[in-house]
Amino acid sequence: MYAQMVKSTGEGVKSLDEMEPQERAFQERINADVKIEPKDWMPEGYRKTLVRQISQHAHSEIVGQLPEGNWITRAPTLERKMILLAKVQDEAGHGLYLYCAAETLGVSRDEMTEQLLSGKAKYSSIFNYPTLTWADIGAIGWLVDGAAIMNQVPLQRCSYGPYSRAMIRICKEESFHQRQGYDIMMKLVKGTPEQKEMAQDAINRWWWPSLMMFGPSDTDSVHSAQSMAWGIKQNSNDELRQKFVDQTVPQADYLGLKVPDPDLRWNEERGSYDFGEVDWNEFYEVLKGNGPCNAERMAARRKAWDDGAWFREGLMAHARKKETRIMAAE
């Protein structure tokens, strides 16, 4: 998903018998599908895991505007410009919803932003790849947002109430984004040979990074068990990756596009697709900051933060004056 490398602070999943009474009561609420709210008691590991996951998700939504934003003025028609502008605006809104959800856990937005700009906090590796053609905008909507939906629909059942509720609206809007991307690809494959070739080139470049969005394989995702026990995650990384492949390959077939995986084949016995191994070396290199656009993306975010300092200062000054007037009137 948009939070690929979230580490819990737990030392393995405890049984109810191993827990202290307060922790046991907390876990029993989760087991009973009762939402945890901001003022409820929670283990420190649960809080820290949520802060990492929600903030990484929020950062990804904000940084995720950059690959598509530079295509708003270059979209082929006025209608396409309007649709893409609306989509990028949605992503900004998603980031704000999620920052608000994270703030209920006792972390400030400024603190989260500082962690992003310093490199301490991560965002999804998918946003460190370049958008070279208009077909890339279609591939992002179809593949990237499709993978995001696969990850995020289960988060509507997350045990933490503010995160769960934020995901309801986000998932509805992501569904629009996925359809928008698929529509672009549909138009391209029905166009000229050059346009279909452009669509194929886009899937060639975005297929594997999209599979990386689900995070490491289950054998290397050592913290997933605790997140699933806490009800933060509902499915393992490999389960969601398999589900994405099974859903997306028939869509590619319908478009007449070839998935760039020589090992891809239908497994009749399992009733799903076998597919090749993700290049995990590339995945970890991009997360370390060595991807094609890591430096460019972070430079853009730092510039936006610095350029907006005057506006933030003005808002805070206005808020202080307003508070002073209210106190004087009382």
TORGUDREN-100191 format. One record per residue: y, z, x of N, C-alpha, C in turn; residue in three letters. Coordinates in pm, whole numbers, plus 50000, padded with zeros to 5 digits. Last residue first. Example, Ala and Ser with C-alpha at 12.3 -4.5 7.8 and 13.67 -1.06 7.14 Angstrom:
# residues 2
497755070851285498945071451367500035078751290SER 494315078051319495505078051230496705078051320ALA 
# end
This chain:
# residues 330
538285264648540537535276148486538295289048515GLU 539875247548680540035247848534539335259948473ALA 538885250948936540245255348907540465256648757ALA 536385238848913536455253148942537835258748910MET 537185212248869536405219348766536475234348787ILE 538495206549107539245206248982538495213848873ARG 536355208449289537505217449302538295218049172THR 534745187349205534235201049195535365211149202GLU 536445166049269536045168149130535545182449110LYS 536535168549547537765170049468537445172949322LYS 533845163349608534435176449641535705178949560ARG 533575136849521532765147349458533345161149486ALA 535345124049696535615123949552534845135049482HIS 533965128449934535315134049917535675134749770ALA 531635113749883531535128249902532905134849885MET 532705087749865532005093749751531935108849763LEU 533705084650127534605084450011533965090749888GLY 531345085150275532355095650297533325096450180GLU 530165061850181529525074650157530495086250173ARG 532035043450281531825044550137531165057850101PHE 531835046050555533125048750490532955050950340TRP 529155038050604529575051950628530865055250553ALA 528155012650590528385019650464528885033850479GLY 527725004850849528794998150775529125005450645ASP 525485020650912526765022950980527925016850902ASP 523555009050742523865023350733525225026450796TRP 523534982550828523894985550689524285000250674ALA 522644986451093523984980751067524434983950926LYS 520084996151044521055004651113522474999551089ARG 518924973850918519064986450845520084995650911ARG 519034954651124519724952050997519934964950919ALA 517384966651314518794964151346519604961851220ALA 514974966051180515604978951204517074977351242MET 514484937951173514574945851049515314959051072ARG 514434931251447515414925151357515594933451230GLU 512224945651538513544948551593514644943151501ALA 510114933451380510414947851377511844950851422ASN 509194907351364510554910151315510894925051313CYS 506614905651480507584894751499509014898551463PRO 505834939151611505644927551525506734917051545GLY 505864963451742505754951251822505484938751739ASN 505724988151627507054982351646507044969251721GLY 503334998251555503975004351672505384998951697LYS 502614980951353503034994451316503735001551433LEU 501864959151512503024957851423503534971751383VAL 499604970351635500744965951716502004964651632GLU 497894974251420498434985951490499614982251579TYR 497424946951343497914957051248498584968651321PHE 496264935851573497574931151525498214941451433GLU 493894950451572494794951351687496204946851648ASN 492604942451341493234955651343494134957651464TRP 492264916351167492624918451308493374931651318ASP 489594920550934491034920450962491244922551113VAL 486714900550903487314913050950488804911050978GLU 486034880750603486064883850745486774896850777GLY 484094888050305485224882150377485254887450520PHE 482334883150005482294887550144483474880850214ASP 483204890149668483314881549785483054889249914TYR 480734900049420482074900149479482054891549605SER 478144905949342479104901849241480534902449290GLY 476074911749508477084922249487478054918749375ARG 474644887549485473974900449466474964911549437GLU 476444867649550475894868349415475264881949386GLU 479234865749711477984873149726477414875549587ASN 481084838549827480704846549711479334852849735TRP 482934840550134481904834450049481544844149937ARG 484694837350432484794840350289483684833050212LEU 484834831150695483724839750654483724842850504ASP 487164817250738485914809750744484694817850698PRO 490024819450572488984828650618487654821250620ASP 492514812250424492234809850566491224819650625PRO 491884796850116492084809750183491664808250329VAL 493444767950007492294773350078492664786450144LYS 494474758249676494794762649812493564769149875LEU 494394752349412493944742049504494284745249648GLY 494914771249226496064764249283495644752549372LEU 492354780449188493024773649077494234765649127TYR 491914793049433491094781449395491774773449283ASP 493704814049411493934803849514493144791149481ALA 492434827849206493794822849183494124811949285GLN 490024835349328490004825749218491384820049185PRO 491224853649525490554841149566490434831149451VAL 492174876449388493114866449439492454853249477THR 490134893849312491084889149211491854876949259GLN 488764898949548488024893649433488964888049326ASP 490844909649706490214897049743489514890849622VAL 491344933549562492394923549580491804909949614PHE 488924946949591489384943349457490454932549464LYS 488924951249867487894942949805488324938049668GLN 491114968749885491154955849956490134946249896ARG 490194990549739491334982849689491434969249757LEU 488064998849903487834995649762488954986849708GLU 489365004550143488464993150137488124989149993ASP 490885027550076491535015250123490635003150106ASN 489795043749767489825042049912490475028749948SER 491775057149498490765047949550490885047149701ASN 493755075349448492675074349351491515066049403GLN 495775099649613495115086649611493985086849510LYS 496305125049508497415116349549496935101849551ILE 494325143249456494745134649347495955126049380GLY 493245157949657494485163049599494985154549482TRP 491175141249728490855154349668492075160449601ALA 492645120549842491915117949718491545131149650MET 493615133250069494565127849971493895125049838SER 491185138650199492015149650151493025144850046GLN 490275112550252489465121650171490295133050115ALA 492165100350421492075096150281491315106150195SER 492185105850686492925114950600492815111550451HIS 490935086150830490315099450828491005109050732VAL 490215056650837491225063450755490755077750729SER 488155044150960489255048551045490335056050969ASP 486455037850753485885045050867486965050450960THR 488055022750583487715036450545487145044450662ASP 490575005150772489285005850704488925020450679SER 494125010950714492925009650797491655009850713PRO 495964993450448495755003550549494435001850622GLY 496654973750280495844984550222495534995450324PHE 497934954150425498754963450346497964975250292MET 496164936250533496494948050613497294958450534MET 496214916050348495024924750350495284937350432LEU 498654904750425498534910750292497314920050285SER 498074894350679499004905750668498944912550531PRO 496304873450582495794884950657496774896650660TRP 498114856150429496864861650377496424874350451TRP 500354844450544500524857050472499224863450423TRP 499664820250668500374830450746500434844150677ARG 498364805750471497734807250602498364818850680ASN 500244805050271499064813550252498334815650384ILE 502034786650398502464800250364501264809550345ALA 500544763350418501014769850541501404784350513ASP 500324757250147499124760750224499504767950353GLN 502994751250088502344762450020501094766950097ALA 503314728650250504144740350275503534752750210MET 501564711450122501274715350260502074727950298GLU 502954708049885501644714649883501254719350022LYS 505194694449987505364707449924504034715049917GLN 504014671050082504704679750176504894693750117GLU 503094659149846502134663749947502764673450047PRO 505164673249579504834662949677503754668249773THR 503794695249334504854686549382504364676049478GLY 501984713749270502074702449178503144692349222LYS 502424733149456501154725649466501124713749371VAL 504954742649367504814735849495503534727549502LEU 504434755049123505344743649128505164735749257LYS 502724775449210502244765549114503124753049117MET 504424790649369503304783749431502754772749340MET 506154800249168506674792149278505544784049342ILE 504324815249019504974803748958505574794549064ASP 503734835649194502664826149159503264813649095TYR 506204849049197505674842849318504614832449287GLY 506374857748931507424849048985506914841749109GLN 504204874848916504194862448835505234852648887ARG 505114895049087503894887649119503834874549042GLN 507354904348950507514898349083506294889949121HIS 506214915048719507134903748708507264896548843PHE 504884936048843504104925848772504944913248751SER 506974951748929506174944649030505314933848965GLU 507774962748687508654953048753507894945248861GLU 505614979448632506014969248535506864958548602LYS 505684996348856504544987148836504874976148735CYS 508075010448812507925001948930506804991848910ILE 507525025448582508505014648576508345004948694ARG 505465041748695505275034448569506245022648560ILE 506295055448920505455043748939505265035748810MET 507635077648829508415066848891507605054048898ALA 505455093448749506355087748646507215076348703ARG 504295100148997503515093348893504435086348793SER 506385114449115505885101949176505145093649072TYR 506645136748942507765127648966507355114349026PRO 503825148248948504505142748831505635133048860GLY 501075142649141502455147749146503315140749042TYR 498685129349111498765143049060500175148649062SER 498795095548988498955105249097499165119349040CYS 498625075148815497795086848784497865097348895ARG 500115056048931500615061048803499815073248758GLN 498585047849140499545058449166500205063449039LEU 497115025849047496475038949048497445050549073PRO 499235006549086498785010048952498035023448951VAL 499485002749363500425011549294500015015049152GLN 497614985049472497754998449526498485007949433ASN 498054962649317496694967849329496714982149380MET 500754958249368500324962449234498944968649239ILE 500584950149637501324962349601500884967449464ALA 499224926149613498574937249683499264950449649ALA 501254912349476499944913849415499174925349479GLY 503254912249663503454920449544502154922249466ASP 501844895249845502344908349885502554917449764VAL 501084872149683500144879849765500634894049793LEU 503354864049518501944863049474501044872549550TRP 505664869749668505524874149530504074874549485GLY 504994857749913505304872049907505134877249765ILE 504674831149837503524838549890503774853549886ALA 507304824549758506214824249662505014832349707GLY 508514827450003508984835949894507934836049782ILE 507244807550146507004821450185507454831150075ASP 508334784450045506974787950002506624802250040ALA 510694782150185510764786750046509384790849994TRP 509914794650518510164784150420510284790350281THR 509754818150670510164805750735510534794750637LEU 510134850050704510064840750590510634827450638THR 508214869650942509354861350902509084852950778PRO 507164904050914506814889850934507954881250880TYR 507474929950848507834926250984507394912051018ASN 506474937850611507874933550612508384930350752PHE 503904947150648504074933750590505504928650602ILE 503854973750724503804963550829504134949650776SER 506004996050552504854987150550504964976150655SER 507375021050774507395013450650506295003050660TYR 507695054450915507205040750911507515034250777LYS 509815076251101509165072650975508795057850977ALA 510925074151356509935084551328509145081451202LYS 512965056451393511615051651419510545061951394GLY 515485062651318515075067251451513695062051490SER 515575053251061516385046551161516025050551303LEU 513805071450929513555056950931514275050451047LEU 515085095850969513725094051021513355079151028GLN 517445091250830517505093650974516135091451038GLU 516435089650570517035077750632517095079150783THR 515605116050531514625105150527515155092650594MET 518095128850547517035132150643515985121150647GLU 519415117950328519945115550463518885118250568ASP 517885128450122517875113950145518395110550284ARG 516025158350205517225151150163517095136350193SER 513295175250060513785167450172514985159250125VAL 512065188049844512865195849937513335188550060GLY 510865173749653509965181249742510735188349852LEU 512715158749530512225170249453511275178849536THR 513015137349704513985148349712513545160649634GLU 511065119549617510835127049741511775138949752ALA 512335109449390511075116649375510795125149499ALA 514525096549511514755107649417513495116049400CYS 513175076849651513935087049726514205099149636TYR 512225062649430511285069649516511985080049604LEU 514475051549311513585060049232512745068849323TYR 515405036649536516185047949486515335057249400LEU 513415016949562513675026249671514425038549624GLY 513735003949317512485010949346512685021149458HIS 516274992549352516075002949252514805010849276GLY 515644973549545516604984149577516444995749480ALA 513944957549393513404964749508514334975949551GLU 515734946849203514664955849160514134964049277ASP 517194929949370517864941449308516824951649259GLN 515254911149420515734919249532516464931649480VAL 515064900549156513914906949220514364916049334LYS 517564889749111517094900549025515934907949090ALA 517514869649308518524880349314518094892349231LEU 515484853749207515274860749334516284872049350LEU 516714844548971515444851948963515234860049092ILE 518944831049072519124842348981517864851048975MET 517714810749224518624820349288518764832849202LYS 516354796949024515594803849127516444814149201ARG 518594786748885517674795848818516864803748920GLU 519674769649078520444781349034519544791548966LEU 517144760649323517914758449201518694771149167THR 516044768149577516274753949544517084751349418PRO 517714792849779516734789449677517064775749619ALA 519654801349949518964788949985517874785149885ARG 520634825649875521584814449875520914800949902THR 518224840349905518924839849776519864827749770ILE 517044843650148516724831350075517464830249942TRP 517614868050251518284856750314517934843350249ASN 515964884950098517404884550073518094872450132GLY 513354885650188513684876850075515184875050056GLU 513324903650402512694890450417513064880550308PRO 514834926450286515364917950393514664904450406LEU 513624942850105514644933650054515004923050159GLN 511994959850247511384948150184512364938550121GLY 513494981650305513344971650411512784958650353VAL 513094993850048514434990550098514364979850206ILE 510334996950028511054989749922512424985249973GLU 509855012350255509274998850245509974990650138SER 511095036350194511595028350306511105013950296HIS 509355044549983510775041549958511365032850069ALA 506985048350127507015038750016508455034649988HIS 507775068550298507355055750354507385044850247GLN 508285088250102509395083150184509025069850249SER 505715092149998506785087249910507935081649992ILE 504285100950229503865089150154505015083550070GLN 505705123550325505445112050412505145099550330ARG 505665139450093506945135550153506755123250241VAL 502875142850059503665135549959505005130950016LEU 502295157950288501655144950268502435136550168THR 503805180850239504135172350353503515158550339LYS 502505191250007503935187550004504265177950118ARG 499935195750108500135186749994501585182049989TYR 500455214950305499895201950342500065191550234GLY 501325236550155502285229750241501765216050283GLU 500205237149813499955239149957500955231250040PRO 502505248049557501635237649614501375240949759MET 503795259949249503315262849384502405251449429TRP 506305240449077504975246449086504635249749231ASP 508605226249074508745240849086507395248049092LYS 507735198849047508455203649166508505218749182PRO 504295198148919505725195748907506465202649022GLU 501255182148877501975192048956503455188448951ILE 499425175748579500405171548679501015183748749LYS 495985178848537497285184748501498265181448613VAL 493315171948575494315161448549495625167048495ASP 491645191348664491775190348518492805179848476ALA 492045190348934490745185948883490765184048732ASN 494575202248941494425188148976493115182648921ILE 493865228248870494815220748787494685205748814ARG 492225234749083491625233948949492555226648852GLU 494055236149291493065225449291492425223849154GLN 495485259349211496175246549229495175235049219PHE 493485278549224494125275849095494855262449098ALA 493005277649501491935273949407492535270449271ARG 495385287249601495005273449632493925268549536GLU 495195313449506496325304949467496005290249490GLN 492735323249626492925322449480494045312949438PRO 491615301549896492255313749849492565312149700GLU 488495283449914489945284349895490375298449856MET 485795280349914486435283250044487935285750031GLU 485135273149659484705286349706485375290349836ASP 485975246849645486705257049569486375271049620LEU 485865232849979485295235049846486105245849775SER 488255212950159487585225650130486925225249993LYS 488335186150374488415190050234487605202850213VAL 490205189250679488995186450605489115191950464GLY 492625201950732491575201650832490235198750766GLU 495755186050633494555194050609493535192550721GLY 497895170450644497845181150743496625189950725THR 497545134650629497615147850567497505158350676SER 499335106450712498385116450760498595129550686LYS 499665073350629500045086850590498965096550635VAL 500035044950676499535054150777499995068450746MET 501125029750469499815026150524499215036850613GLN 502675025550199502595036950290501205036450354ALA 502405004450033503605004650114503675016850203TYR 498815000050084500005000050000501245000050087MET 
# end
